[in-house]
Amino acid sequence: MSKSDANSDPQRDFAEAVVTTLRGDGFTALWAGGCVRDLLLGRVPKDYDVATDARPEQVRDLFGHRRTIAVGESFGVIVVLGPQKSAGQVEVATFRNDGQYIDGRRPESVEFSSPEEDAHRRDFTINGMFYDPIERTVLDFVGGQEDLQRGVIRAIGTAQHRMQEDKLRLLRAVRFAATFEFELDEQTANAAREMAAEISVVSAERIAEELRRMLGHPNRAIALELCRNIHLLRHILPELDAVSLNGGLAWQQLLESFRQLGGASFPLALGAAFSAVVDEAGLTPKAASRCVFEAGKRLRLSNDEIDHAAWLVRNRHSLDEAPGFSLARLKRILAEPLADDLLRMVEARLSASKSSLETVEFCRAFLRETPAEKINPPPLLTGAELIAAGLKPGPQFKQLLDSVRDAQLNLEIATPEDAIRLAETLIGKK
């Protein structure tokens, strides 16, 4: 793997400079983990990690305390900041052996070690390799290159032992298999299946982060089916149990809708999943929102993510009869900030069930042919103007504004004077 195999970029150049600096001071230094895997797969790494025999304090002394951050000094991890923003930052970790994992998350202690020992404490073989960017050679003590060629996700050493150390590896195995479209090694899959219930010891935040990566990836359908097959789904998204039962039609349509969504965001994919849940259960819009809210809070998702998914679920059938809507009703829904996501979700659902796309095509044509300022024009009448006209705020306030707004969107009125006259007429009828 030569440097010419990848486009030169500031991050890669900086990561190589970090290795060169450590080598220049007499230390061993290698790229490690995911960046090596990605390079061997012909992908551009999102970031670079360096493993070295330099101790944390030596790394800080070499690069300077102003350019380094001790994010995990007790575990031998120092972040080295790049010379400019485009260079990013590099995590430099000392080769180590891990002690006992008491909490199913992190080791109680670490012992600094050699590259080979460090490789054997990592999670999966494809993540356990090192690369020497100076000599352009791969150091592989765990069979990672062979597993990359075979397309297999295999735990290093004894699968059950690796999973016991950090239970999040149950989900990480699924994510890597789905992302790279690899197979789960039989022993690794069996260990994950036997231990699936133990994912409950992992914090909601860590589980949510894995879900973001899985559902935010185009291969989300593969990930979801793997979660079902190794019995993880019922522990991370129990709401999907009824849909996934026996892998029937509702489940197959959800998986197909996931495939149709392509590069969708996590909240959009979550909305699609919960739309299937609430349709299967026949929930009301209010109950549907509550279902999403409760799941989102359990997973400690952000308020924005929860609101985004809940709005999509609540409005999942809002466009079903769109060609027959009044202009006002159509414009109101298409003016919503998440209207494009709603259309994508509805299109994916209809495609998955091999239903007509007439509704979606109608809405997309309307959006193409209608300028944004006509779909959502500035209101002709505001609450302040009603107050100035002597109307006291109250229940009729919103009704009046909504009626005037509908008239505007329906092209029945066109000026502020029209709006005032209509409001006066409506007030006189009350």
C-alpha positions as CSV (number, residue, x, y, z in Angstrom):
1,M,0.0,0.0,0.0
2,S,1.9,3.1,-1.2
3,K,1.2,6.7,-0.5
4,S,0.1,7.1,-4.1
5,D,-2.8,4.7,-3.3
6,A,-4.6,7.5,-1.5
7,N,-5.0,11.2,-2.3
8,S,-2.7,13.3,-0.2
9,D,-4.6,15.1,2.4
10,P,-3.7,17.2,5.5
11,Q,-5.0,14.6,8.0
12,R,-3.0,11.8,6.5
13,D,0.1,14.0,6.2
14,F,-0.2,15.1,9.8
15,A,-0.7,11.5,11.0
16,E,2.5,10.5,9.1
17,A,4.3,13.5,10.6
18,V,3.3,12.3,14.1
19,V,4.9,8.9,13.4
20,T,8.0,10.5,11.9
21,T,8.4,12.7,15.0
22,L,8.1,9.7,17.4
23,R,10.5,7.7,15.3
24,G,13.0,10.5,15.3
25,D,13.1,10.4,19.1
26,G,13.8,6.7,19.1
27,F,10.3,5.3,19.7
28,T,8.3,2.7,17.7
29,A,5.2,4.3,16.2
30,L,2.6,2.8,13.8
31,W,-0.9,3.7,12.5
32,A,-3.4,1.5,14.3
33,G,-7.0,0.2,14.1
34,G,-9.7,1.5,11.9
35,C,-7.6,3.7,9.7
36,V,-5.5,0.6,8.7
37,R,-8.6,-1.3,7.9
38,D,-10.0,1.5,5.8
39,L,-6.8,2.0,3.9
40,L,-6.6,-1.7,3.1
41,L,-10.3,-1.5,1.9
42,G,-9.4,1.4,-0.4
43,R,-11.4,3.8,1.7
44,V,-10.3,7.2,3.0
45,P,-10.0,7.0,6.8
46,K,-12.1,9.5,8.8
47,D,-9.3,9.8,11.3
48,Y,-6.0,8.3,12.2
49,D,-4.8,6.7,15.4
50,V,-1.1,6.1,16.3
51,A,0.2,3.3,18.6
52,T,3.6,3.7,20.1
53,D,5.9,2.5,22.9
54,A,6.3,6.1,24.1
55,R,4.6,6.7,27.5
56,P,1.9,9.3,27.7
57,E,4.2,11.8,29.5
58,Q,6.9,11.3,26.8
59,V,4.3,12.0,24.1
60,R,3.3,15.2,25.8
61,D,6.9,16.3,26.3
62,L,7.7,15.5,22.7
63,F,4.8,17.4,21.1
64,G,4.4,20.1,23.8
65,H,1.7,20.5,26.4
66,R,0.0,23.2,24.3
67,R,-0.5,20.9,21.4
68,T,-1.6,17.8,23.4
69,I,-4.6,16.9,25.5
70,A,-4.6,14.0,28.0
71,V,-8.0,12.6,27.2
72,G,-7.2,9.1,28.7
73,E,-3.7,9.4,30.2
74,S,-4.3,6.5,32.6
75,F,-5.1,4.3,29.6
76,G,-2.1,5.7,27.7
77,V,-4.1,8.0,25.3
78,I,-2.9,11.5,24.3
79,V,-4.5,13.6,21.6
80,V,-2.0,15.6,19.5
81,L,-3.5,18.6,17.8
82,G,-2.6,19.4,14.2
83,P,-0.8,22.6,13.1
84,Q,-4.0,23.8,11.3
85,K,-7.7,22.9,11.5
86,S,-7.6,20.9,8.3
87,A,-5.0,18.5,9.7
88,G,-7.4,17.5,12.5
89,Q,-6.0,15.7,15.5
90,V,-4.4,12.3,16.1
91,E,-4.9,10.0,19.1
92,V,-1.6,8.6,20.2
93,A,-1.9,5.5,22.5
94,T,0.8,3.5,24.2
95,F,0.9,-0.2,23.4
96,R,-0.9,-1.9,26.2
97,N,-2.5,-4.9,27.8
98,D,-5.8,-4.5,29.5
99,G,-6.6,-5.7,33.0
100,Q,-10.0,-7.0,34.0
101,Y,-13.1,-5.4,32.6
102,I,-15.2,-5.0,35.8
103,D,-18.2,-3.0,34.4
104,G,-18.5,-4.5,30.9
105,R,-17.1,-1.3,29.4
106,R,-13.5,-0.5,30.3
107,P,-10.5,-2.2,31.9
108,E,-9.9,-1.7,35.6
109,S,-6.2,-1.2,34.8
110,V,-3.7,-1.3,31.9
111,E,-0.1,-2.4,31.5
112,F,2.1,-1.0,28.8
113,S,3.2,-3.7,26.4
114,S,4.4,-4.6,22.8
115,P,2.6,-4.2,19.5
116,E,1.7,-7.9,19.3
117,E,0.2,-7.8,22.8
118,D,-1.7,-4.6,22.0
119,A,-3.1,-6.2,18.9
120,H,-4.5,-9.2,20.9
121,R,-6.4,-7.0,23.3
122,R,-8.4,-5.3,20.5
123,D,-12.0,-6.2,19.4
124,F,-12.1,-7.7,15.9
125,T,-9.3,-8.9,13.6
126,I,-10.1,-6.2,10.9
127,N,-9.4,-3.6,13.6
128,G,-6.3,-5.2,15.1
129,M,-3.7,-4.4,12.4
130,F,-0.9,-1.8,12.3
131,Y,0.6,0.0,9.4
132,D,4.0,1.5,9.1
133,P,3.5,4.7,6.9
134,I,7.3,5.1,6.6
135,E,8.1,1.6,5.3
136,R,4.6,1.2,3.8
137,T,4.1,-2.2,5.4
138,V,1.3,-3.9,7.4
139,L,1.9,-5.6,10.7
140,D,-0.8,-8.2,11.3
141,F,-0.6,-10.4,14.3
142,V,-4.3,-11.5,14.3
143,G,-5.2,-12.5,10.7
144,G,-7.0,-9.3,9.9
145,Q,-5.8,-9.1,6.3
146,E,-7.2,-12.6,5.6
147,D,-10.5,-11.7,7.2
148,L,-10.7,-8.5,5.1
149,Q,-10.2,-10.6,2.0
150,R,-12.8,-13.2,3.1
151,G,-15.3,-10.5,4.1
152,V,-15.6,-11.7,7.7
153,I,-16.0,-10.0,11.1
154,R,-14.2,-12.2,13.6
155,A,-13.5,-11.4,17.3
156,I,-9.8,-11.6,18.2
157,G,-9.1,-14.7,20.4
158,T,-12.2,-16.1,22.2
159,A,-15.3,-14.3,21.0
160,Q,-17.2,-14.7,24.3
161,H,-14.2,-13.3,26.2
162,R,-14.0,-10.3,23.9
163,M,-17.7,-9.6,24.2
164,Q,-17.6,-10.0,28.0
165,E,-14.9,-7.3,28.2
166,D,-17.0,-4.7,26.6
167,K,-20.7,-5.5,25.9
168,L,-21.0,-2.8,23.3
169,R,-19.0,-5.1,21.0
170,L,-22.2,-7.0,20.5
171,L,-23.5,-4.0,18.6
172,R,-20.2,-3.0,17.0
173,A,-20.0,-6.5,15.4
174,V,-23.3,-5.9,13.8
175,R,-22.4,-2.4,12.6
176,F,-19.1,-3.5,11.1
177,A,-20.8,-6.5,9.3
178,A,-23.5,-4.2,8.0
179,T,-21.3,-1.3,7.0
180,F,-18.8,-3.5,5.0
181,E,-21.4,-6.1,4.0
182,F,-19.3,-8.8,5.6
183,E,-20.4,-12.0,7.3
184,L,-20.3,-12.5,11.0
185,D,-17.9,-15.3,11.9
186,E,-19.9,-18.2,13.3
187,Q,-18.2,-18.2,16.8
188,T,-18.6,-14.4,17.0
189,A,-22.3,-14.5,16.0
190,N,-23.0,-17.4,18.5
191,A,-21.3,-15.5,21.3
192,A,-23.3,-12.3,20.5
193,R,-26.5,-14.4,20.3
194,E,-25.9,-16.1,23.7
195,M,-25.0,-12.7,25.3
196,A,-27.6,-10.5,23.7
197,A,-29.5,-9.7,26.9
198,E,-26.2,-8.4,28.4
199,I,-26.3,-5.3,26.2
200,S,-28.5,-3.9,28.9
201,V,-25.5,-3.2,31.1
202,V,-24.2,-0.7,28.4
203,S,-25.2,2.9,28.9
204,A,-28.1,4.2,26.8
205,E,-25.8,6.9,25.3
206,R,-23.3,4.3,24.0
207,I,-26.1,2.2,22.5
208,A,-27.7,5.3,20.9
209,E,-24.4,6.2,19.3
210,E,-24.2,2.8,17.6
211,L,-27.8,3.1,16.5
212,R,-27.0,6.5,14.9
213,R,-24.2,4.9,12.9
214,M,-26.2,1.9,11.9
215,L,-29.5,3.6,11.0
216,G,-27.8,6.6,9.5
217,H,-25.9,4.3,7.0
218,P,-27.4,3.1,3.7
219,N,-26.9,-0.5,4.9
220,R,-29.3,0.0,7.8
221,A,-31.6,-2.9,6.6
222,I,-28.7,-5.3,6.9
223,A,-27.9,-4.0,10.4
224,L,-31.5,-4.3,11.5
225,E,-31.9,-7.9,10.2
226,L,-28.7,-8.9,11.9
227,C,-29.9,-7.4,15.2
228,R,-33.0,-9.5,14.9
229,N,-31.1,-12.7,14.0
230,I,-28.8,-12.5,17.0
231,H,-31.6,-11.4,19.3
232,L,-30.3,-7.9,20.0
233,L,-33.3,-6.1,18.6
234,R,-35.6,-6.9,21.5
235,H,-33.1,-5.4,23.9
236,I,-32.3,-2.2,22.1
237,L,-35.5,-1.4,20.2
238,P,-38.2,-3.6,21.9
239,E,-40.9,-1.6,20.2
240,L,-40.0,-3.3,16.9
241,D,-40.7,-6.8,18.3
242,A,-44.2,-7.0,17.0
243,V,-43.1,-5.9,13.5
244,S,-40.2,-8.3,13.4
245,L,-42.2,-11.3,14.6
246,N,-41.2,-14.3,12.4
247,G,-39.8,-11.9,9.8
248,G,-43.3,-11.6,8.2
249,L,-44.6,-9.2,5.6
250,A,-44.6,-6.0,7.8
251,W,-40.9,-6.7,8.7
252,Q,-39.9,-7.4,5.1
253,Q,-41.6,-4.1,4.0
254,L,-39.8,-2.2,6.7
255,L,-36.4,-3.6,5.6
256,E,-37.3,-2.7,2.0
257,S,-38.3,0.8,3.0
258,F,-34.9,1.1,4.8
259,R,-33.1,0.1,1.6
260,Q,-35.2,2.6,-0.4
261,L,-34.1,5.4,2.0
262,G,-30.5,5.3,0.8
263,G,-28.4,8.0,2.5
264,A,-31.1,9.1,5.0
265,S,-30.3,10.7,8.3
266,F,-30.7,8.8,11.6
267,P,-33.9,10.7,12.6
268,L,-35.5,9.9,9.2
269,A,-34.7,6.2,9.5
270,L,-35.9,6.2,13.1
271,G,-39.2,7.8,12.0
272,A,-39.6,5.1,9.2
273,A,-39.0,2.4,11.8
274,F,-41.5,3.7,14.3
275,S,-44.0,4.4,11.5
276,A,-44.0,0.7,10.9
277,V,-44.4,0.1,14.6
278,V,-47.4,2.3,15.1
279,D,-49.1,1.2,11.8
280,E,-48.7,-2.4,13.0
281,A,-50.2,-1.5,16.4
282,G,-52.9,0.8,15.0
283,L,-51.9,3.7,17.3
284,T,-53.5,7.1,17.1
285,P,-51.3,10.1,16.2
286,K,-51.1,11.1,19.8
287,A,-50.2,7.6,21.0
288,A,-47.7,7.3,18.1
289,S,-45.9,10.5,19.3
290,R,-45.8,9.1,22.8
291,C,-44.3,5.9,21.6
292,V,-41.4,7.7,19.9
293,F,-40.9,10.1,22.8
294,E,-40.7,7.2,25.3
295,A,-38.2,5.3,23.2
296,G,-36.1,8.4,22.5
297,K,-35.9,9.3,26.2
298,R,-34.9,5.7,27.1
299,L,-32.1,5.9,24.6
300,R,-31.1,9.4,25.7
301,L,-31.5,10.8,22.2
302,S,-31.4,14.6,21.7
303,N,-34.6,16.5,21.8
304,D,-34.1,17.5,18.2
305,E,-33.8,13.8,17.1
306,I,-36.9,12.8,19.1
307,D,-39.0,15.8,17.8
308,H,-37.8,15.1,14.2
309,A,-38.8,11.4,14.3
310,A,-42.0,12.0,16.2
311,W,-43.2,14.6,13.7
312,L,-42.6,12.2,10.8
313,V,-44.5,9.4,12.6
314,R,-47.3,11.7,13.6
315,N,-47.7,12.9,10.0
316,R,-46.9,9.5,8.3
317,H,-50.4,9.5,6.6
318,S,-50.8,13.3,6.2
319,L,-50.2,13.2,2.5
320,D,-52.2,10.1,1.7
321,E,-55.0,12.1,-0.2
322,A,-52.8,15.0,-1.2
323,P,-54.2,15.4,-4.8
324,G,-57.6,16.2,-3.3
325,F,-56.4,18.7,-0.7
326,S,-57.2,22.4,-0.8
327,L,-54.3,24.6,-1.7
328,A,-54.1,25.8,1.9
329,R,-53.9,22.3,3.3
330,L,-51.3,21.2,0.8
331,K,-49.2,24.3,1.2
332,R,-49.2,24.1,5.0
333,I,-47.8,20.5,5.1
334,L,-45.3,21.1,2.2
335,A,-44.1,24.3,3.9
336,E,-43.0,22.3,7.0
337,P,-39.2,22.2,7.6
338,L,-39.3,18.4,7.5
339,A,-41.6,18.0,4.5
340,D,-38.8,16.6,2.3
341,D,-38.0,13.9,4.9
342,L,-41.8,13.1,5.0
343,L,-41.9,12.7,1.3
344,R,-38.9,10.5,1.3
345,M,-40.4,8.3,4.1
346,V,-43.7,8.0,2.4
347,E,-42.1,7.2,-0.9
348,A,-40.0,4.5,0.7
349,R,-43.0,3.0,2.4
350,L,-45.1,3.0,-0.8
351,S,-42.3,1.6,-2.9
352,A,-41.7,-1.2,-0.3
353,S,-45.3,-2.2,-0.5
354,K,-45.4,-1.9,-4.3
355,S,-48.1,0.8,-4.0
356,S,-48.8,3.7,-6.3
357,L,-46.4,6.7,-6.0
358,E,-49.1,9.1,-7.3
359,T,-49.3,11.1,-4.1
360,V,-45.5,11.6,-3.8
361,E,-45.2,12.5,-7.5
362,F,-48.1,15.0,-7.2
363,C,-46.4,16.7,-4.2
364,R,-43.0,16.7,-5.8
365,A,-44.4,18.2,-9.0
366,F,-46.2,20.9,-7.0
367,L,-42.9,21.8,-5.2
368,R,-41.1,22.0,-8.5
369,E,-43.7,24.2,-10.2
370,T,-44.5,26.5,-7.2
371,P,-42.0,29.0,-6.0
372,A,-41.2,28.8,-2.3
373,E,-42.5,32.3,-1.6
374,K,-45.9,31.2,-2.9
375,I,-46.0,28.0,-0.8
376,N,-45.2,29.9,2.4
377,P,-45.7,33.6,1.8
378,P,-45.4,36.1,4.6
379,P,-48.8,36.3,6.5
380,L,-51.1,39.1,5.4
381,L,-52.4,39.5,9.0
382,T,-50.6,39.1,12.3
383,G,-51.8,38.9,15.9
384,A,-50.3,42.4,16.6
385,E,-52.6,43.9,13.9
386,L,-55.6,42.2,15.5
387,I,-54.7,43.6,18.9
388,A,-54.3,47.1,17.2
389,A,-57.7,46.6,15.8
390,G,-59.1,46.2,19.3
391,L,-59.4,42.4,19.5
392,K,-58.4,40.9,22.8
393,P,-56.2,37.7,22.7
394,G,-58.3,34.6,23.3
395,P,-59.5,31.3,21.7
396,Q,-60.9,33.1,18.6
397,F,-57.6,34.8,18.0
398,K,-55.9,31.7,16.6
399,Q,-59.1,30.7,14.7
400,L,-59.2,34.1,13.0
401,L,-55.6,34.0,12.1
402,D,-55.9,30.4,10.7
403,S,-59.0,31.3,8.7
404,V,-57.3,34.4,7.2
405,R,-54.1,32.4,6.5
406,D,-56.1,29.6,4.8
407,A,-57.8,32.2,2.6
408,Q,-54.4,33.7,1.7
409,L,-53.0,30.3,0.8
410,N,-56.1,29.4,-1.2
411,L,-55.5,32.6,-3.2
412,E,-58.9,34.0,-2.1
413,I,-57.3,37.2,-0.7
414,A,-54.1,38.9,-1.8
415,T,-53.5,42.1,0.2
416,P,-53.4,43.2,3.9
417,E,-56.6,45.2,3.3
418,D,-58.3,42.0,2.0
419,A,-57.1,40.2,5.2
420,I,-58.5,43.0,7.5
421,R,-61.8,43.0,5.7
422,L,-62.1,39.2,6.0
423,A,-61.2,39.3,9.7
424,E,-63.9,41.9,10.3
425,T,-66.4,39.8,8.5
426,L,-65.5,36.7,10.5
427,I,-65.6,38.7,13.8
428,G,-69.1,40.0,12.9
429,K,-70.3,36.5,12.4
430,K,-69.2,35.4,15.9
